[in-house]
């Protein structure tokens, strides 16, 4: 398990002094990225093979939203590894060690040059430390897009500041964009996101929203292709 310490600061709070979901996701993302430093064999292999890991899906359970100045620990561990995909838990704990956020995610291994899936060899997989899968609800990573009932929203231009070092729209920024479309009275208790086609700088995302009985679904499309699907649950 790999962990980082955080504090809920002014820039990570909403207007009510509560940690923004967007900021919590950034913390999880950073911890997951830094994890590779705890696996030098994997780091060396990825460097030599010019590979990286891209997030394919994430599911989040919100147990409690931390408040301003709270001390937090973000911890991540890998519980499953296949030649082209890895599976991990990333939890955020409060100062008493109680989980505030529970997540699981699937990452895809890709070639940095081509952007295509690339296999990790068996010796590298066997060298990894796999840890027990943590207790949470594990839903389907695939999100089904309704065939009707969608409401189009204003297009969103991907800005320079939205891009990360993979030259794609950063994973957390998809959630930030989707949250802007939530009804004001919608209290998010859970989240699923499926990443399909990476958006790049100056791309135009076409949002479509779906008001479902127990959830609010946002499709962010690049023309006819879905870039990401974000499902918020009450």
Secondary structure, 3 states (H helix, E strand, C coil): CEEEEEECCHHHECCCCEECHHHHHHHHHHHHHHHHHHCHHHHHHHHHCCEEEEEEEEEEEECCCCECCCEEEEEEEEEEECCCEEEEEEEEECCCCCEEEEEEEEEEEEECCCCCECCCCHHHHHHCCCCCCCCCCCCCCCCCCCCCCCEECCCEECCHHHECCCCCECHHHHHHHHHCCCCCCCCCCEEEEEECCCCCCCCEEEEEEEECCCEEEEEEEECCEEEEEEEEEC
